[in-house]
Amino acid sequence: MPQLDTSTWFITILSMLFTLYIIMQLKVSKHLYHQNPEPVVTKTTEHTTPWQTKWTKIYSPLSLPLR
């Protein structure tokens, strides 16, 4: 059985990584970014609900007086 020649593996892997790096750089350079992003002002709406104007008491069964 012949031996596997691994002498070219280093340059092959190195060239592959270099090629992937160049491809990624080209993809990122074509991406369009916003020049000056500005925050969007959002309006807060006031909801009128009945429980905002009065207190609501919730009684736990353990806190009620014994009968």
N, C-alpha and C positions, 0 to 999 in steps of 0.2 A: 504494500500500500504506500503510495507516494506521500511525502510530507507536504503539509500546506504551507505555501510561501506567504509569510506575513510581512515581508520586507516593505511592501508598498502600502500597508494598512495605515501607517501614520500619515503619509501625504494624502491619502484618499480621504481619511476622516477630517484632516485639517482643511482640505479644499472644500469638502462638503459643508463644514461649519462656516467657512468664509463665505460661501455662496448663499447659505441661509441668512447670514447676517446682512449681506448686500440686498437680498430680496426683501427682508423685513424693513431695512432702511428706505428702500424705494416705496414700499407700501405706506410707511408712516409719512414720508415726505409728500405723498399725494393727498393726504388727508387734509381737509379744510377745517381750520379752527376759527372760532369767532375771535375777532380782533379785540373787542372791548365788551365783554359781557356785563350787562347791567341787571340788578335785581328787579324782579317783578313785584309791583306793589299789589297786595291782595287786600280786598275789602273784608272787614269783619261784619257780619250781619248779626243784629241783635234779635234773638228769638224771644218772643213773649210766651212764657209757659206759666201755668197756674202755680207751680211750686216755687217760682222765684219770688213771689210776693208774700208768701206765708210760710211759717214753719210747719214741718210735718214731723210728727212724733211716731216713732216705730217702737212698739213695746215688745220686748222679749218675753216669752212665757215664764221664764225664771224670775224676771223682775216684778211680775205682777204680785199683788198681795195675796196671801193665802185666804181661802174661804172657810 
